[in-house]
């Protein structure tokens, strides 16, 4: 077994802590959207108990009645310390941050600062479906610059799209997903520096969704903050503890500006900062400050699941093409050789009672694919692949 560099500090694997019966008591989207006989491996929720420091912070707030409005910079300070220790990045300046309700609403606010109605927002499909939904809802145009066959940013395609996007002299933004959802790709420092250089050359503003930054599961991969590469000074980033610590229901995120974007961030309306949950801010702060041992235990478990899935697919579903991702707890499965059409997720649900995310909403390159959530127990993952294989019999 490949050794992992993460220090688990004696933490047991949280992915093995809960039984399916315990999980089915949950009332969130993952466990209540489908009937009880369906294994839900779709939406990005993890099958884990919360980290003890998070539970402690929320419990203490409840006991104190500390349920008012958020204030202060404790969240930003915790993220800055985490970034310095985890990624070797000391460029997160607390004074160039602002709390926002969550990452996608933060993306909307950042795009409002650097684009206007009708302006193009460039994305790299296949990519997280809300990129399309939120951008079009805010009256911008989504323009695709598809990933290459290796599921990495195709810089030649990106440059051509940048050139066309600004040809008429208008404004444009690039909504970067880093690490990439659904492929799990971790962009390298060289790739991100090349993106920054192209953005500066063509006057395109970069807004980076870095919500999966803490969830780098491959031992030989390293997350690089977009704002930490040369040329990214005018960039904007959205970060959160949400994905790393399973805190989607405790809303809070941070907008982070590069030195050249500080004035843009300062123009964000003051009322946006009223949107995050105070309890969410407390939970995210505790996770970043005191929850790293728990995170490391999750990463170890996810790496084991990543390799388990590779073996299970080779054995039970050899027609599925899967390039194991380096980050996130999501797996992008190419099912086109199975002859199931554009929506293989429907077949796996109807015949196999496994819920996966359809690839179609992920844009170009999505039809014929499914996204599978690895953040469950090895037993559930094994049963899910068994059911998927049985659905083809």
VEXNU-54344 format. One record per residue (C-alpha): residue number from 1; z, y, x. Coordinates in Angstrom, 3 decimals, decimal comma, m for minus. Example, Ala and Ser with C-alpha at 12.3 -4.5 7.8 and 13.67 -1.06 7.14 Angstrom:
# residues 2
[r 1 [7,800 m4,500 12,300]]
[r 2 [7,140 m1,060 13,670]]
END
This chain:
# residues 393
[r 1 [0,000 0,000 0,000]]
[r 2 [m0,885 3,459 1,282]]
[r 3 [2,190 5,412 2,292]]
[r 4 [2,815 8,721 0,603]]
[r 5 [4,024 11,899 2,335]]
[r 6 [6,139 12,982 m0,620]]
[r 7 [9,900 12,855 m0,294]]
[r 8 [11,202 11,197 m3,447]]
[r 9 [14,837 11,847 m2,521]]
[r 10 [15,910 8,668 m4,313]]
[r 11 [14,297 9,639 m7,630]]
[r 12 [13,041 6,663 m9,698]]
[r 13 [9,468 6,746 m10,993]]
[r 14 [9,636 8,842 m14,213]]
[r 15 [6,456 7,145 m15,484]]
[r 16 [8,417 3,881 m15,808]]
[r 17 [11,447 5,388 m17,545]]
[r 18 [10,445 5,369 m21,227]]
[r 19 [9,328 2,562 m23,515]]
[r 20 [6,492 2,934 m26,045]]
[r 21 [9,082 2,811 m28,831]]
[r 22 [10,935 5,727 m27,276]]
[r 23 [7,712 7,676 m26,789]]
[r 24 [6,649 7,148 m30,401]]
[r 25 [9,727 9,079 m31,500]]
[r 26 [8,104 12,185 m30,041]]
[r 27 [6,568 14,610 m32,520]]
[r 28 [4,035 16,331 m30,239]]
[r 29 [0,257 16,132 m30,473]]
[r 30 [m0,208 13,166 m28,144]]
[r 31 [1,920 10,792 m30,170]]
[r 32 [1,359 12,046 m33,739]]
[r 33 [m2,403 12,634 m33,924]]
[r 34 [m3,322 8,936 m34,201]]
[r 35 [m1,802 5,975 m36,071]]
[r 36 [1,026 4,034 m34,438]]
[r 37 [m1,226 1,141 m33,362]]
[r 38 [m3,265 3,446 m31,104]]
[r 39 [m2,433 3,889 m27,415]]
[r 40 [m2,806 7,656 m26,770]]
[r 41 [m4,290 8,360 m23,344]]
[r 42 [m6,034 11,598 m24,213]]
[r 43 [m4,334 15,029 m24,350]]
[r 44 [m2,567 16,265 m21,191]]
[r 45 [1,028 15,282 m21,916]]
[r 46 [2,956 12,988 m19,582]]
[r 47 [5,001 9,991 m20,734]]
[r 48 [8,089 11,012 m18,776]]
[r 49 [11,628 12,273 m19,345]]
[r 50 [12,117 15,835 m18,171]]
[r 51 [13,444 16,655 m14,726]]
[r 52 [17,233 16,981 m14,813]]
[r 53 [17,262 20,592 m13,505]]
[r 54 [14,979 21,605 m16,387]]
[r 55 [17,163 19,882 m18,971]]
[r 56 [20,220 21,533 m17,465]]
[r 57 [18,663 25,023 m17,528]]
[r 58 [17,525 24,718 m21,139]]
[r 59 [20,810 23,167 m22,292]]
[r 60 [22,858 25,904 m20,657]]
[r 61 [20,689 28,549 m22,300]]
[r 62 [21,202 26,905 m25,707]]
[r 63 [24,952 26,750 m25,211]]
[r 64 [25,021 30,432 m24,239]]
[r 65 [22,699 31,477 m27,041]]
[r 66 [20,451 32,865 m24,308]]
[r 67 [17,352 32,903 m26,508]]
[r 68 [16,177 36,483 m26,292]]
[r 69 [13,188 38,076 m24,584]]
[r 70 [12,104 37,313 m21,000]]
[r 71 [12,741 39,793 m18,209]]
[r 72 [12,816 39,919 m14,429]]
[r 73 [11,003 38,248 m11,556]]
[r 74 [12,939 34,980 m11,092]]
[r 75 [9,908 32,894 m12,148]]
[r 76 [7,614 34,679 m9,695]]
[r 77 [10,191 34,385 m6,918]]
[r 78 [10,531 30,636 m7,547]]
[r 79 [6,754 30,207 m7,520]]
[r 80 [6,420 32,210 m4,308]]
[r 81 [9,035 30,029 m2,595]]
[r 82 [7,373 26,859 m3,904]]
[r 83 [3,951 28,040 m2,720]]
[r 84 [5,262 28,836 0,756]]
[r 85 [6,971 25,481 1,157]]
[r 86 [4,425 23,302 m0,635]]
[r 87 [1,120 24,854 0,321]]
[r 88 [2,053 26,922 3,382]]
[r 89 [0,958 30,044 1,491]]
[r 90 [3,102 33,141 1,873]]
[r 91 [0,601 35,492 0,215]]
[r 92 [2,064 35,347 m3,284]]
[r 93 [3,523 38,831 m3,625]]
[r 94 [6,029 39,039 m6,472]]
[r 95 [5,058 42,653 m7,139]]
[r 96 [1,501 41,500 m7,885]]
[r 97 [2,508 39,077 m10,632]]
[r 98 [3,059 39,301 m14,368]]
[r 99 [4,367 36,772 m16,859]]
[r 100 [1,897 35,744 m19,567]]
[r 101 [2,299 33,420 m22,562]]
[r 102 [0,440 30,502 m20,983]]
[r 103 [m2,443 29,900 m18,611]]
[r 104 [m5,302 30,086 m21,113]]
[r 105 [m3,991 33,210 m22,817]]
[r 106 [m3,502 34,616 m19,318]]
[r 107 [m7,114 33,763 m18,523]]
[r 108 [m8,179 35,710 m21,595]]
[r 109 [m6,186 38,761 m20,523]]
[r 110 [m7,536 38,628 m16,959]]
[r 111 [m11,121 38,302 m18,194]]
[r 112 [m10,554 41,313 m20,451]]
[r 113 [m9,579 43,321 m17,371]]
[r 114 [m12,744 42,549 m15,402]]
[r 115 [m15,446 42,027 m18,069]]
[r 116 [m16,529 43,538 m21,353]]
[r 117 [m17,874 42,178 m24,662]]
[r 118 [m21,079 40,220 m24,149]]
[r 119 [m20,604 39,830 m20,388]]
[r 120 [m21,192 36,423 m18,815]]
[r 121 [m18,361 34,147 m17,719]]
[r 122 [m19,527 31,381 m15,388]]
[r 123 [m17,987 27,896 m15,508]]
[r 124 [m18,564 24,591 m13,663]]
[r 125 [m19,155 21,835 m16,211]]
[r 126 [m18,011 19,269 m16,948]]
[r 127 [m14,914 21,406 m17,363]]
[r 128 [m11,833 21,864 m19,548]]
[r 129 [m13,109 22,481 m23,127]]
[r 130 [m10,884 25,516 m23,883]]
[r 131 [m12,875 27,409 m21,244]]
[r 132 [m15,728 27,428 m23,758]]
[r 133 [m13,553 28,018 m26,793]]
[r 134 [m11,441 30,889 m25,491]]
[r 135 [m14,311 32,661 m23,725]]
[r 136 [m16,615 32,633 m26,752]]
[r 137 [m13,762 33,634 m29,059]]
[r 138 [m13,181 36,737 m26,936]]
[r 139 [m16,833 37,748 m27,301]]
[r 140 [m18,075 36,783 m23,832]]
[r 141 [m20,969 34,473 m22,977]]
[r 142 [m20,377 31,165 m21,232]]
[r 143 [m22,924 30,505 m18,477]]
[r 144 [m22,940 27,092 m16,829]]
[r 145 [m23,205 26,322 m13,120]]
[r 146 [m22,842 22,523 m13,229]]
[r 147 [m21,010 20,550 m10,584]]
[r 148 [m23,156 18,548 m8,207]]
[r 149 [m23,642 14,761 m8,421]]
[r 150 [m20,581 14,414 m6,148]]
[r 151 [m18,504 16,297 m8,766]]
[r 152 [m17,949 19,208 m6,379]]
[r 153 [m19,031 22,839 m6,702]]
[r 154 [m22,737 23,125 m5,953]]
[r 155 [m22,838 26,373 m3,996]]
[r 156 [m26,619 26,683 m4,262]]
[r 157 [m26,487 26,409 m8,044]]
[r 158 [m23,527 28,781 m8,179]]
[r 159 [m25,332 31,424 m6,142]]
[r 160 [m28,411 31,211 m8,345]]
[r 161 [m26,273 31,634 m11,459]]
[r 162 [m24,357 34,548 m9,903]]
[r 163 [m27,650 36,239 m9,046]]
[r 164 [m28,978 35,896 m12,590]]
[r 165 [m25,670 36,931 m14,151]]
[r 166 [m25,674 40,349 m12,461]]
[r 167 [m29,431 40,919 m12,363]]
[r 168 [m29,258 43,581 m15,055]]
[r 169 [m26,458 45,456 m13,350]]
[r 170 [m23,716 44,241 m15,679]]
[r 171 [m20,343 42,707 m14,960]]
[r 172 [m19,716 38,983 m14,608]]
[r 173 [m16,762 36,718 m13,928]]
[r 174 [m16,407 33,211 m12,560]]
[r 175 [m13,716 31,110 m14,251]]
[r 176 [m12,741 28,667 m11,520]]
[r 177 [m10,853 25,473 m12,361]]
[r 178 [m8,786 24,494 m9,312]]
[r 179 [m7,966 21,630 m9,065]]
[r 180 [m10,802 20,695 m11,350]]
[r 181 [m10,209 19,286 m14,829]]
[r 182 [m11,498 16,638 m15,699]]
[r 183 [m12,735 15,313 m12,346]]
[r 184 [m9,546 15,777 m10,312]]
[r 185 [m11,513 17,415 m7,515]]
[r 186 [m9,461 19,417 m5,018]]
[r 187 [m11,611 22,251 m3,683]]
[r 188 [m11,406 22,634 0,074]]
[r 189 [m10,564 25,845 1,905]]
[r 190 [m14,179 25,993 3,113]]
[r 191 [m15,557 25,612 m0,404]]
[r 192 [m13,246 28,277 m1,797]]
[r 193 [m14,061 30,687 1,041]]
[r 194 [m17,760 30,153 0,288]]
[r 195 [m17,099 30,909 m3,395]]
[r 196 [m15,253 34,092 m2,418]]
[r 197 [m18,114 35,173 m0,173]]
[r 198 [m20,653 34,643 m2,956]]
[r 199 [m18,463 36,495 m5,435]]
[r 200 [m18,203 39,489 m3,131]]
[r 201 [m21,914 39,440 m2,370]]
[r 202 [m22,873 39,564 m6,035]]
[r 203 [m19,936 41,551 m7,402]]
[r 204 [m18,645 38,664 m9,533]]
[r 205 [m14,912 38,665 m10,247]]
[r 206 [m13,113 35,334 m9,856]]
[r 207 [m10,354 34,248 m12,230]]
[r 208 [m8,805 30,960 m11,078]]
[r 209 [m7,037 28,569 m13,433]]
[r 210 [m4,676 26,789 m11,029]]
[r 211 [m2,408 25,099 m13,568]]
[r 212 [m2,819 21,660 m11,931]]
[r 213 [m1,968 22,959 m8,446]]
[r 214 [1,343 21,045 m8,163]]
[r 215 [m0,315 17,772 m9,217]]
[r 216 [m2,178 16,684 m6,079]]
[r 217 [m1,904 12,911 m6,162]]
[r 218 [m4,029 11,743 m3,225]]
[r 219 [m1,917 11,636 m0,040]]
[r 220 [m4,775 12,985 2,101]]
[r 221 [m5,635 15,941 m0,169]]
[r 222 [m4,168 19,442 m0,032]]
[r 223 [m4,277 22,172 m2,643]]
[r 224 [m5,495 25,535 m1,333]]
[r 225 [m4,693 28,618 m3,454]]
[r 226 [m7,843 30,598 m4,151]]
[r 227 [m6,100 33,865 m3,282]]
[r 228 [m5,197 32,421 0,115]]
[r 229 [m8,758 32,131 1,428]]
[r 230 [m10,633 34,910 3,268]]
[r 231 [m12,583 37,208 0,966]]
[r 232 [m10,585 36,434 m2,182]]
[r 233 [m8,612 39,669 m2,169]]
[r 234 [m10,128 40,824 m5,474]]
[r 235 [m9,374 37,536 m7,199]]
[r 236 [m6,952 36,808 m10,014]]
[r 237 [m5,083 33,546 m10,529]]
[r 238 [m3,101 31,900 m13,301]]
[r 239 [m0,329 29,485 m12,318]]
[r 240 [2,364 27,580 m14,189]]
[r 241 [4,839 24,728 m13,909]]
[r 242 [3,487 23,407 m17,199]]
[r 243 [1,349 20,511 m15,982]]
[r 244 [3,452 19,496 m12,998]]
[r 245 [6,665 19,164 m15,004]]
[r 246 [5,330 18,389 m18,509]]
[r 247 [6,386 21,715 m20,028]]
[r 248 [3,461 22,510 m22,335]]
[r 249 [5,833 23,093 m25,247]]
[r 250 [7,887 25,613 m23,241]]
[r 251 [5,364 28,430 m22,965]]
[r 252 [5,272 30,506 m19,791]]
[r 253 [2,813 31,241 m16,974]]
[r 254 [2,202 33,773 m14,239]]
[r 255 [m0,802 35,944 m13,538]]
[r 256 [m1,164 36,563 m9,810]]
[r 257 [m3,394 39,244 m8,279]]
[r 258 [m4,889 39,450 m4,834]]
[r 259 [m4,344 42,723 m2,938]]
[r 260 [m7,660 44,097 m4,170]]
[r 261 [m6,896 43,255 m7,801]]
[r 262 [m3,434 44,818 m8,063]]
[r 263 [m4,789 47,826 m9,953]]
[r 264 [m6,539 45,522 m12,427]]
[r 265 [m3,354 43,583 m13,125]]
[r 266 [m1,456 46,845 m13,566]]
[r 267 [m3,779 47,661 m16,482]]
[r 268 [m2,694 44,598 m18,431]]
[r 269 [m1,076 45,749 m21,702]]
[r 270 [2,693 45,740 m21,548]]
[r 271 [2,993 43,760 m24,780]]
[r 272 [1,350 40,692 m23,207]]
[r 273 [4,581 40,116 m21,301]]
[r 274 [6,421 39,758 m24,621]]
[r 275 [4,500 36,574 m25,414]]
[r 276 [6,108 34,026 m23,088]]
[r 277 [9,185 32,124 m24,234]]
[r 278 [12,373 33,167 m22,458]]
[r 279 [13,462 29,524 m22,566]]
[r 280 [10,073 28,608 m21,127]]
[r 281 [10,557 31,027 m18,239]]
[r 282 [13,981 29,544 m17,523]]
[r 283 [12,586 26,002 m17,626]]
[r 284 [9,613 26,753 m15,376]]
[r 285 [11,834 28,592 m12,915]]
[r 286 [14,245 25,663 m12,714]]
[r 287 [11,362 23,224 m12,234]]
[r 288 [9,872 25,142 m9,318]]
[r 289 [13,224 25,869 m7,709]]
[r 290 [15,105 22,605 m8,195]]
[r 291 [12,688 20,022 m9,559]]
[r 292 [10,602 19,077 m6,522]]
[r 293 [12,229 15,665 m5,992]]
[r 294 [11,322 14,743 m9,572]]
[r 295 [7,780 16,040 m9,048]]
[r 296 [7,404 13,973 m5,894]]
[r 297 [8,481 10,851 m7,764]]
[r 298 [5,847 11,581 m10,426]]
[r 299 [3,173 12,101 m7,773]]
[r 300 [4,004 8,768 m6,189]]
[r 301 [3,736 7,077 m9,587]]
[r 302 [0,458 8,822 m10,367]]
[r 303 [m1,025 7,757 m7,049]]
[r 304 [m0,065 4,167 m7,847]]
[r 305 [m1,650 4,493 m11,302]]
[r 306 [m4,777 6,031 m9,814]]
[r 307 [m5,277 2,982 m7,607]]
[r 308 [m4,264 0,609 m10,405]]
[r 309 [m6,941 2,083 m12,674]]
[r 310 [m9,591 1,682 m9,979]]
[r 311 [m8,754 m2,014 m9,709]]
[r 312 [m8,547 m2,569 m13,458]]
[r 313 [m11,930 m0,965 m14,075]]
[r 314 [m13,563 m2,998 m11,310]]
[r 315 [m12,162 m6,171 m12,853]]
[r 316 [m12,449 m5,529 m16,597]]
[r 317 [m15,035 m2,754 m17,019]]
[r 318 [m17,391 m2,898 m14,018]]
[r 319 [m20,022 m0,922 m15,929]]
[r 320 [m17,797 2,159 m15,909]]
[r 321 [m18,390 4,509 m12,987]]
[r 322 [m15,186 6,118 m11,775]]
[r 323 [m14,702 8,350 m8,749]]
[r 324 [m10,928 8,567 m8,343]]
[r 325 [m9,755 12,168 m8,408]]
[r 326 [m7,474 13,729 m5,819]]
[r 327 [m5,430 15,768 m8,274]]
[r 328 [m4,367 16,095 m11,917]]
[r 329 [m3,310 13,057 m13,894]]
[r 330 [m6,718 12,738 m15,516]]
[r 331 [m9,539 10,282 m14,821]]
[r 332 [m13,189 11,046 m15,587]]
[r 333 [m15,042 7,877 m16,593]]
[r 334 [m18,828 7,605 m16,738]]
[r 335 [m19,556 5,102 m19,511]]
[r 336 [m23,300 5,706 m19,859]]
[r 337 [m24,226 2,238 m18,545]]
[r 338 [m22,282 0,639 m21,399]]
[r 339 [m24,868 1,746 m23,962]]
[r 340 [m22,297 3,396 m26,234]]
[r 341 [m24,190 6,668 m26,709]]
[r 342 [m22,827 10,158 m26,245]]
[r 343 [m19,404 9,364 m27,743]]
[r 344 [m17,925 6,234 m26,115]]
[r 345 [m14,473 7,578 m27,006]]
[r 346 [m15,240 6,775 m30,644]]
[r 347 [m15,940 3,134 m29,795]]
[r 348 [m12,786 2,736 m27,715]]
[r 349 [m10,739 4,257 m30,540]]
[r 350 [m12,324 2,393 m33,446]]
[r 351 [m12,645 m1,019 m31,802]]
[r 352 [m9,996 m0,912 m29,081]]
[r 353 [m7,314 1,387 m30,578]]
[r 354 [m7,203 3,497 m27,434]]
[r 355 [m7,459 7,279 m27,798]]
[r 356 [m9,357 9,004 m24,992]]
[r 357 [m10,847 12,495 m24,778]]
[r 358 [m14,538 12,700 m25,613]]
[r 359 [m16,672 14,015 m22,768]]
[r 360 [m18,961 16,032 m25,038]]
[r 361 [m16,741 19,166 m25,320]]
[r 362 [m16,604 19,370 m21,503]]
[r 363 [m20,147 20,788 m21,471]]
[r 364 [m23,148 19,690 m19,440]]
[r 365 [m22,551 16,309 m17,861]]
[r 366 [m20,019 15,366 m20,522]]
[r 367 [m21,938 13,154 m22,996]]
[r 368 [m21,437 9,476 m22,302]]
[r 369 [m18,135 10,148 m20,525]]
[r 370 [m14,460 9,965 m21,464]]
[r 371 [m11,336 11,475 m19,953]]
[r 372 [m8,321 9,190 m19,568]]
[r 373 [m4,727 10,356 m19,061]]
[r 374 [m3,089 8,428 m16,202]]
[r 375 [0,394 9,829 m16,787]]
[r 376 [1,848 6,764 m18,438]]
[r 377 [3,459 3,520 m17,375]]
[r 378 [1,441 0,924 m15,448]]
[r 379 [2,006 m1,449 m18,366]]
[r 380 [0,480 0,954 m20,903]]
[r 381 [m2,406 1,711 m18,551]]
[r 382 [m3,091 m1,999 m18,062]]
[r 383 [m2,992 m2,658 m21,801]]
[r 384 [m5,306 0,290 m22,457]]
[r 385 [m7,983 m1,028 m20,106]]
[r 386 [m7,597 m4,509 m21,614]]
[r 387 [m8,217 m3,035 m25,064]]
[r 388 [m11,175 m0,994 m23,838]]
[r 389 [m12,762 m4,113 m22,389]]
[r 390 [m12,078 m6,051 m25,598]]
[r 391 [m13,794 m3,286 m27,591]]
[r 392 [m17,067 m4,223 m25,873]]
[r 393 [m16,863 m7,943 m26,668]]
END
